Amino acid sequence: MKKHEKVNYIEMASKDLIKTRVFFEKVFSWKFTNFSDEYIAFYNEGIDGGFYQKKDDIKNNSILLVLLSNNLTDSKKRVKKENGIINKDIFSFPGGKRFHFIEPGGNEFSIWQKDE
């Protein structure tokens, strides 16, 4: 069962989505869904997640942890209240909406809410 504000989805950078996809398909038999030329997703592999196209060098912090929320507006208010910096305001994507924030230690996270 997916739980409110617990780790729900993981995103990782890739400099070459085609090579990344082929690697995980061949090595681990992962199945992917293409959402665009810049994003592929995988499901039922322990945790759901995806890879996004990264043109710059990939640094140590190339994973984006995505939390699930039952109330995105409330989650955003609480992030801001605790000195989180909203670096991507709420936006829609296939299946829901989300925002990104920088926590005080400097790491980027995201919180999403499913479309109803």
NURO-172451 format. One record per residue (C-alpha): y, z, x; chain; residue in three letters. Coordinates in pm, whole numbers. Example, Ala and Ser with C-alpha at 12.3 -4.5 7.8 and 13.67 -1.06 7.14 Angstrom:
BEGIN
NODE;-450;780;1230;A;ALA
NODE;-106;714;1367;A;SER
//
This chain:
BEGIN
NODE;0;0;0;A;MET
NODE;343;-93;134;A;LYS
NODE;572;207;154;A;LYS
NODE;946;251;124;A;HIS
NODE;1126;242;462;A;GLU
NODE;806;230;672;A;LYS
NODE;724;-41;925;A;VAL
NODE;627;-339;711;A;ASN
NODE;667;-657;914;A;TYR
NODE;725;-751;1278;A;ILE
NODE;915;-1048;1419;A;GLU
NODE;893;-1176;1774;A;MET
NODE;1086;-1432;1972;A;ALA
NODE;932;-1752;2105;A;SER
NODE;1083;-2016;2328;A;LYS
NODE;831;-2269;2192;A;ASP
NODE;700;-2212;1838;A;LEU
NODE;445;-2493;1859;A;ILE
NODE;284;-2351;2174;A;LYS
NODE;297;-1998;2030;A;THR
NODE;129;-2110;1709;A;ARG
NODE;-143;-2308;1887;A;VAL
NODE;-210;-2017;2123;A;PHE
NODE;-261;-1760;1844;A;PHE
NODE;-459;-2004;1629;A;GLU
NODE;-696;-2088;1914;A;LYS
NODE;-729;-1746;2074;A;VAL
NODE;-730;-1523;1764;A;PHE
NODE;-783;-1765;1470;A;SER
NODE;-454;-1656;1314;A;TRP
NODE;-327;-1854;1015;A;LYS
NODE;41;-1947;995;A;PHE
NODE;292;-2063;736;A;THR
NODE;586;-2276;850;A;ASN
NODE;912;-2173;687;A;PHE
NODE;1132;-2397;902;A;SER
NODE;1153;-2557;1244;A;ASP
NODE;1276;-2219;1363;A;GLU
NODE;1035;-1977;1192;A;TYR
NODE;660;-1936;1143;A;ILE
NODE;485;-1643;974;A;ALA
NODE;138;-1490;995;A;PHE
NODE;-45;-1272;742;A;TYR
NODE;-351;-1045;732;A;ASN
NODE;-360;-999;1109;A;GLU
NODE;-333;-619;1114;A;GLY
NODE;35;-634;1025;A;ILE
NODE;222;-928;877;A;ASP
NODE;487;-1089;1091;A;GLY
NODE;644;-1397;1231;A;GLY
NODE;791;-1574;1529;A;PHE
NODE;1145;-1704;1544;A;TYR
NODE;1283;-1973;1773;A;GLN
NODE;1475;-1824;2065;A;LYS
NODE;1669;-2063;2285;A;LYS
NODE;1796;-1801;2531;A;ASP
NODE;1578;-1608;2771;A;ASP
NODE;1356;-1356;2598;A;ILE
NODE;1442;-1005;2702;A;LYS
NODE;1235;-689;2665;A;ASN
NODE;1377;-627;2319;A;ASN
NODE;1253;-950;2161;A;SER
NODE;1066;-783;1873;A;ILE
NODE;1248;-719;1547;A;LEU
NODE;1095;-436;1345;A;LEU
NODE;1145;-495;973;A;VAL
NODE;1132;-204;727;A;LEU
NODE;1066;-240;353;A;LEU
NODE;1313;-89;105;A;SER
NODE;1299;-27;-269;A;ASN
NODE;1681;-18;-278;A;ASN
NODE;1849;-229;-10;A;LEU
NODE;2203;-122;-101;A;THR
NODE;2114;246;-69;A;ASP
NODE;1933;187;261;A;SER
NODE;2240;6;398;A;LYS
NODE;2470;293;295;A;LYS
NODE;2249;546;473;A;ARG
NODE;2229;331;790;A;VAL
NODE;2608;313;801;A;LYS
NODE;2644;685;728;A;LYS
NODE;2435;766;1037;A;GLU
NODE;2643;539;1263;A;ASN
NODE;2422;232;1245;A;GLY
NODE;2614;-91;1304;A;ILE
NODE;2548;-371;1055;A;ILE
NODE;2523;-685;1269;A;ASN
NODE;2396;-919;990;A;LYS
NODE;2504;-829;640;A;ASP
NODE;2270;-870;343;A;ILE
NODE;2142;-1228;312;A;PHE
NODE;1874;-1401;106;A;SER
NODE;1561;-1568;242;A;PHE
NODE;1239;-1689;75;A;PRO
NODE;1094;-1390;-111;A;GLY
NODE;1379;-1144;-78;A;GLY
NODE;1693;-1033;96;A;LYS
NODE;1767;-822;403;A;ARG
NODE;2020;-702;656;A;PHE
NODE;2007;-628;1028;A;HIS
NODE;2150;-327;1206;A;PHE
NODE;2185;-177;1552;A;ILE
NODE;2075;184;1572;A;GLU
NODE;2274;418;1798;A;PRO
NODE;2033;366;2088;A;GLY
NODE;2111;-6;2089;A;GLY
NODE;1795;-155;1930;A;ASN
NODE;1813;-404;1645;A;GLU
NODE;1614;-343;1325;A;PHE
NODE;1608;-505;983;A;SER
NODE;1546;-376;632;A;ILE
NODE;1432;-605;350;A;TRP
NODE;1373;-587;-24;A;GLN
NODE;1141;-814;-221;A;LYS
NODE;1278;-1036;-495;A;ASP
NODE;1186;-899;-835;A;GLU
//
